[in-house]
Amino acid sequence: MTGIMLPEPIRNAIDIASNFVWGPWTMALLLGTGVFLTIRLRFVQVSRFRDGLRAMVPAQASGAGALTPFQAFMTALGASIGTGNIAGVATAIVSGGPGALFWIWMYGFFATTIKFCEAVLGIKFRKVEGDRLSAGPMHYLKDGLGSPKLAWLYALIAGVAALTTTPFTQPNSIAVVWQSQFSIPPWASGITIAVLTWLVVIGGVKSIGRAAEKLAPLKVGLYLAGGLIVIITHAAQLPTVFALIFREAFSMQAAGGGAAGVGMMVAMRYGIARGIYANEAGYGTAAVAYGTARSEAPVQQGLQAVMEVFIVSCVTSTISALVILASGAWTSGLTSTAVVAQAFNTAIPTVGGWIVAFCAFLFGYTTLIGWAYYGEQFLEYAIGLRVTQPYRWLYCGLVVFGAMGKVETIWAWGDLMNGLQIFPNLVGLIGLSGVAASVLRQPRQQQVDTAATQA
């Protein structure tokens, strides 16, 4: 893919900074936080899994908020199931080896409790003033943890990350597969995606919620159907694939030789980095999405967040990884969405690539519109001014340039900014874990009654 390329020194600096931020300490912090919260919340992702399934389609509720609980769930799901589930997982496998999938699963299991806390705290500490609503980690960092400086730092980093990562990574992945399947030049893809994004985000969070409510179920269903066909076609390879995944996850040597432990560390680095990019647990964005719900039942939104991570990490990401491993496409030299399209084509010639192209658009598009709202909330808090219209125009304009960027640099920049974003958020989650635990410990009937009174 040809397109806009930054000077080599800048690309190298981004790669070095990204690798530094995603060093062993970051992976240990993410997994450690997930393990700590899992224990403190008494394995809520297991003990309340059935409740989570029921919470996926909640009753209509009333109360402070901009979206129905279902729209809030679909907005969060639509924003997190982006091209990271296709392109991100593909680059994790291509760059980190088959073992990266194991670490996507591992982080996904513990990440459910991280996102549960984000959703619960997002409801508990949101601000509603008239017809204006503001939610996100900056509020629980300021009002819950009592650290306004940390809240401002988070909002600034997260705002810059939303503005300079999502408008680049998502259209870039869409443009890659559109060029490989339909020979559409990246600039044309960028303009098309920018216009379609503008049509929704210009209407604000309610417009975003309505679009996500319709598109999120469609994209998941279509991708699952196509992916299962590919996996069934290559079913004979699955025992070998699973053996390779678990062996490479703990390999003490890189695939091409080298120092002991390099293979495992590379698999962990790409698996966790792409895992968090896919499910967004740790970013704090769940607090923004679920905080918009017209609901006063934090546990209901928290259980929705648990199911969101399950769908992302254990369903869509697994489909992406298995199709490229079982088909052998991961050794083709391709990357991003192009390698997934090739994998689909092995089972469904031509049409398979079209399915990936369409799903990549839906995945990227719903993430684009969801993150547009996230970034707007973050920057308005950090700057202290209404930035609504200028922000939305700038956000959509950057989509064009994102479609024409270099894949590796785009994803390295995304890793860097999102990695910086997680540190202040995790401080808040650990510090306020007792609040989430106390809400969860309420008798189940009391939680049900709280939700029912809003129906």
C-alpha positions in Angstrom: 0.0 0.0 0.0 1.4 3.3 -1.0 0.6 6.5 0.7 1.8 9.2 3.1 5.0 8.3 4.9 6.7 10.2 7.7 10.4 10.8 7.6 12.4 7.7 8.7 13.8 9.3 11.9 10.2 10.1 13.1 9.0 6.6 12.2 11.9 5.1 14.2 11.2 7.4 17.1 7.6 6.3 17.2 8.6 2.7 17.1 11.1 3.1 19.9 8.7 5.0 22.1 5.9 2.5 21.4 8.1 -0.4 22.4 9.2 1.4 25.5 5.7 2.2 26.7 4.7 -1.4 26.0 7.6 -2.8 27.9 7.3 -5.7 30.4 6.2 -3.3 33.2 3.1 -2.2 31.2 2.1 -5.8 30.5 2.6 -6.7 34.2 0.5 -3.7 35.3 -2.4 -4.5 33.0 -2.4 -8.2 33.9 -1.8 -7.4 37.6 -4.7 -4.9 37.7 -7.0 -7.4 36.0 -6.0 -10.2 38.5 -6.4 -7.8 41.5 -9.8 -6.7 40.4 -10.9 -10.2 39.5 -10.0 -11.4 43.0 -11.6 -8.3 44.7 -14.8 -8.7 42.7 -14.8 -12.4 43.4 -14.5 -13.5 39.8 -17.6 -11.6 38.7 -17.0 -12.6 35.1 -17.7 -16.2 36.0 -20.1 -15.9 38.9 -22.4 -13.4 37.1 -21.9 -14.6 33.5 -25.6 -15.7 33.2 -26.7 -12.3 34.6 -24.4 -10.7 32.0 -26.2 -12.6 29.2 -29.5 -11.3 30.4 -28.2 -7.8 30.7 -27.2 -7.7 27.0 -30.8 -6.8 26.2 -32.0 -4.8 29.2 -35.4 -3.3 29.8 -35.9 0.3 28.8 -34.9 2.5 31.6 -35.5 6.1 32.7 -33.2 8.5 34.5 -30.4 10.9 33.8 -28.6 10.0 30.6 -28.6 10.5 26.8 -29.0 6.9 25.5 -31.1 3.9 26.4 -29.1 1.2 28.2 -29.2 -0.9 25.0 -27.9 2.0 22.9 -25.1 2.6 25.4 -24.2 -1.1 25.2 -24.2 -1.0 21.4 -22.2 2.2 21.3 -19.5 0.7 23.6 -19.6 -2.6 21.7 -19.5 -0.8 18.3 -16.6 1.4 19.4 -14.5 -1.5 20.8 -15.2 -4.0 18.0 -13.3 -2.0 15.4 -10.7 -3.0 12.9 -8.5 -3.8 15.8 -10.4 -7.1 15.9 -9.5 -7.7 12.2 -6.3 -5.7 11.4 -5.0 -5.5 15.0 -5.3 -9.2 15.6 -3.9 -10.0 12.2 -0.8 -7.8 12.9 -0.5 -9.4 16.3 -0.3 -12.9 14.7 2.0 -11.8 11.8 4.4 -9.8 14.1 4.1 -11.7 17.4 3.5 -15.2 16.1 0.6 -17.6 16.8 1.3 -17.4 20.6 -0.1 -13.9 20.6 -3.6 -15.3 20.5 -3.1 -17.0 23.8 -2.2 -13.7 25.4 -5.2 -12.0 23.8 -7.3 -14.6 25.6 -5.4 -14.3 28.8 -5.8 -10.5 29.0 -9.4 -10.7 27.8 -10.4 -12.9 30.8 -9.0 -10.5 33.4 -9.9 -7.5 31.4 -13.6 -8.2 32.0 -13.2 -6.9 35.5 -11.3 -3.8 34.4 -14.1 -2.9 32.1 -16.8 -3.8 34.7 -15.2 -1.2 37.1 -15.0 1.4 34.3 -18.7 1.1 33.6 -19.8 1.1 37.2 -17.6 4.1 38.1 -18.7 5.8 34.9 -22.3 5.7 36.1 -21.5 6.6 39.7 -19.4 9.7 39.0 -20.9 11.1 35.8 -22.0 14.8 35.7 -25.4 15.8 34.5 -26.2 19.5 34.2 -29.5 20.3 32.4 -29.3 18.7 29.0 -25.5 18.2 29.1 -23.9 15.0 30.3 -20.3 14.3 30.9 -18.8 10.9 31.9 -15.4 9.3 31.9 -12.4 8.5 34.0 -11.6 12.2 34.6 -14.7 12.4 36.8 -13.9 9.4 39.0 -10.3 10.5 39.2 -11.4 14.0 40.3 -14.5 13.3 42.4 -13.8 9.7 43.5 -10.0 9.6 43.9 -9.7 13.3 44.8 -7.0 14.0 42.2 -8.0 16.8 39.8 -4.5 17.0 38.4 -4.5 13.3 37.4 -8.0 13.8 36.0 -6.8 16.6 33.8 -3.8 14.7 32.7 -5.9 11.7 31.7 -8.4 13.8 29.8 -5.6 15.6 27.9 -3.8 12.4 26.9 -7.0 10.5 26.1 -8.3 13.5 24.1 -5.1 13.7 22.0 -5.2 9.9 21.6 -8.8 9.9 20.4 -8.1 12.7 17.9 -4.8 11.3 16.5 -5.2 7.5 16.6 -8.7 6.4 15.7 -9.1 8.7 12.7 -5.9 7.1 11.4 -6.0 3.4 12.4 -9.6 2.7 11.5 -9.7 4.2 8.0 -6.2 2.9 7.3 -7.3 -0.7 7.8 -10.4 -0.1 5.7 -8.4 1.4 2.9 -5.9 -1.5 3.0 -8.6 -4.1 2.3 -10.5 -1.9 -0.2 -7.4 -1.4 -2.2 -6.5 -5.1 -2.1 -10.0 -6.3 -3.0 -11.4 -3.5 -5.2 -8.3 -1.5 -6.3 -9.8 1.6 -4.7 -7.0 4.2 -4.1 -6.5 5.1 -0.4 -7.3 8.8 -0.9 -10.8 7.9 -2.4 -11.4 5.5 0.6 -10.4 8.3 3.0 -12.8 10.9 1.5 -15.7 8.4 1.4 -15.2 7.3 5.0 -14.7 10.9 6.2 -18.0 12.0 4.7 -19.9 9.1 6.1 -18.4 9.7 9.5 -19.3 13.3 9.4 -23.0 12.5 8.6 -23.3 10.8 12.0 -21.0 12.5 14.4 -22.2 16.0 13.5 -25.5 15.0 15.2 -23.9 14.2 18.5 -24.2 11.3 20.9 -27.9 10.5 20.2 -27.1 10.2 16.5 -24.2 8.0 17.3 -26.3 5.8 19.6 -29.0 5.3 16.9 -26.4 4.3 14.3 -24.5 1.9 16.7 -27.8 0.3 17.7 -28.4 -0.8 14.1 -24.9 -1.5 12.9 -23.2 -3.3 15.8 -25.3 -6.4 15.7 -25.1 -6.6 11.9 -21.3 -6.5 11.8 -20.8 -9.1 14.5 -23.3 -11.5 12.9 -21.9 -11.2 9.4 -18.3 -11.6 10.5 -19.1 -14.6 12.6 -20.9 -16.3 9.8 -18.1 -15.8 7.3 -15.4 -16.7 9.8 -17.1 -19.9 10.8 -17.3 -21.0 7.1 -13.5 -20.5 6.8 -12.8 -22.3 10.0 -15.0 -25.3 9.1 -13.3 -25.5 5.7 -9.9 -25.8 7.3 -11.1 -27.8 10.3 -8.5 -30.5 9.8 -5.8 -27.9 10.6 -7.3 -26.8 14.0 -5.5 -29.4 16.2 -2.2 -28.3 14.7 -3.2 -24.6 15.1 -4.1 -24.9 18.7 -0.9 -26.8 19.5 1.1 -24.0 17.8 -0.8 -21.3 19.7 0.0 -22.8 23.1 3.6 -23.8 22.2 4.5 -20.4 20.8 2.9 -18.6 23.7 5.6 -19.9 26.0 8.4 -20.4 23.5 11.8 -19.6 25.0 13.3 -18.7 21.6 12.2 -16.5 18.8 11.0 -18.2 15.6 14.2 -17.2 13.8 16.5 -18.0 16.7 17.9 -15.5 19.3 18.0 -15.0 23.0 16.0 -17.1 25.3 12.6 -15.7 26.2 12.4 -13.4 23.2 9.7 -15.4 21.5 7.5 -15.4 24.6 8.0 -11.7 25.3 7.2 -10.8 21.7 4.0 -12.9 21.7 3.0 -11.2 25.0 3.8 -7.7 23.8 1.7 -8.0 20.6 -1.0 -10.2 22.2 -1.6 -7.8 25.1 -1.1 -4.6 23.1 -3.5 -5.8 20.4 -5.7 -7.4 23.0 -6.3 -4.1 24.7 -6.7 -2.3 21.4 -9.4 -4.8 20.5 -11.4 -4.8 23.8 -10.3 -1.3 25.1 -10.3 -2.5 28.7 -7.9 -0.1 30.5 -8.5 2.9 28.2 -11.4 4.2 30.3 -13.6 4.7 27.3 -16.2 2.3 28.8 -16.9 4.9 31.5 -17.8 7.4 28.8 -20.1 5.0 26.8 -21.9 3.4 29.7 -22.1 6.7 31.6 -24.5 8.0 28.9 -27.1 5.3 29.7 -30.5 6.4 31.1 -30.0 4.2 34.0 -29.2 4.3 37.7 -28.2 0.6 37.9 -24.4 0.5 37.7 -24.2 -3.3 38.0 -26.4 -3.7 34.9 -24.0 -1.5 32.9 -21.0 -3.3 34.4 -22.3 -6.7 33.4 -22.9 -5.4 29.9 -19.3 -4.4 29.9 -18.3 -7.9 30.9 -20.2 -9.3 28.0 -18.7 -6.7 25.7 -15.1 -7.9 26.5 -16.2 -11.5 26.2 -17.6 -10.9 22.7 -14.5 -9.0 21.6 -11.7 -11.1 23.0 -13.2 -14.6 22.9 -15.4 -14.4 19.8 -14.4 -11.8 17.1 -10.7 -11.7 17.9 -10.5 -15.5 18.0 -12.3 -15.8 14.6 -9.8 -13.4 13.1 -6.8 -15.3 14.5 -8.1 -18.8 13.6 -9.0 -18.0 10.0 -5.5 -16.7 9.2 -3.7 -19.5 11.1 -5.8 -22.4 9.8 -5.7 -21.1 6.2 -1.9 -20.5 6.4 -2.4 -16.9 5.3 -0.3 -15.6 8.2 2.9 -16.6 6.4 1.8 -15.0 3.1 3.7 -11.7 3.7 0.5 -9.7 3.9 -0.6 -7.8 7.0 -3.5 -5.9 8.4 -7.0 -6.6 6.9 -5.4 -7.8 3.6 -4.2 -11.0 5.3 -7.6 -11.7 6.7 -9.2 -11.1 3.3 -6.8 -13.7 1.8 -7.8 -16.2 4.5 -11.5 -15.7 3.8 -10.8 -16.1 0.0 -9.3 -19.6 0.6 -12.7 -20.9 1.7 -15.0 -18.4 -0.1 -13.2 -17.3 -3.3 -13.7 -13.7 -4.1 -16.8 -13.3 -2.0 -14.7 -14.0 1.2 -12.6 -10.9 0.5 -15.7 -8.9 -0.1 -17.1 -10.0 3.3 -13.9 -8.9 5.0 -14.0 -5.6 3.1 -17.6 -4.9 4.2 -17.0 -6.0 7.8 -13.8 -3.9 7.9 -15.9 -0.9 6.9 -18.6 -1.6 9.5 -16.0 -2.4 12.2 -14.0 0.7 11.5 -17.0 3.0 10.9 -18.7 2.2 14.2 -15.4 2.6 16.1 -14.9 6.0 14.3 -18.2 7.4 15.3 -18.0 6.1 18.9 -14.5 7.4 19.5 -15.5 10.8 18.1 -17.8 11.2 21.1 -15.1 9.9 23.5 -12.5 12.4 22.3 -15.0 15.3 22.4 -15.7 14.5 26.0 -12.1 14.3 27.0 -10.9 17.5 25.3 -13.8 19.6 26.5 -12.9 18.5 30.1 -9.1 19.2 29.5 -9.6 22.5 27.8 -12.6 23.7 29.7 -14.3 25.0 26.6 -16.9 23.8 24.2 -15.0 22.3 21.2 -18.0 20.5 19.7 -18.1 21.8 16.1 -14.3 22.5 15.5 -13.5 19.1 16.9 -16.0 17.2 14.8 -14.8 18.8 11.6 -11.1 18.2 12.4 -11.8 14.6 13.4 -13.5 13.8 10.1 -10.8 15.7 8.2 -8.0 13.6 9.7 -9.8 10.4 8.4 -8.6 11.2 4.9 -4.9 11.4 5.9 -5.3 8.2 8.1 -6.4 6.2 5.1 -3.2 7.1 3.2 -0.7 6.4 6.0 1.8 3.5 6.4 0.3 0.6 8.2 3.1 -0.2 10.6 3.7 3.5 11.7 -0.1 4.0 12.1 -0.4 1.1 14.5 2.8 2.0 16.4 1.5 5.5 17.0 -1.8 4.1 18.2 0.0 1.7 20.6 2.0 4.6 22.0 -0.8 7.0 22.7 -3.2 4.4 24.0 -0.5 3.0 26.2 0.1 6.4 27.8 -3.7 6.7 28.4 -4.0 3.6 30.5 -1.7 4.6 33.4 -3.8 7.3 35.1 -6.9 5.3 34.5 -5.6 2.2 36.2 -4.5 4.3 39.2 -8.2 5.3 39.5 -9.5 1.8 39.1 -7.3 0.4 41.7 -7.9 3.3 44.1 -11.7 3.0 43.7 -12.0 -0.7 43.4 -13.7 -0.7 46.8 -16.5 1.4 45.4 -17.1 -1.1 42.6 -16.9 -4.0 45.0 -19.5 -2.4 47.4 -21.9 -1.8 44.5 -21.5 -5.4 43.4 -22.0 -6.8 46.9 -25.5 -5.3 47.1 -28.1 -8.1 47.3 -29.1 -9.2 43.7 -32.7 -8.5 44.4 -31.9 -4.9 45.3 -29.9 -4.5 42.0 -32.9 -6.0 40.1 -35.3 -3.7 41.9 -33.2 -0.7 41.1 -33.3 -1.5 37.4 -37.0 -2.4 37.5 -38.0 0.9 39.0 -36.7 2.6 35.9 -38.6 0.4 33.4 
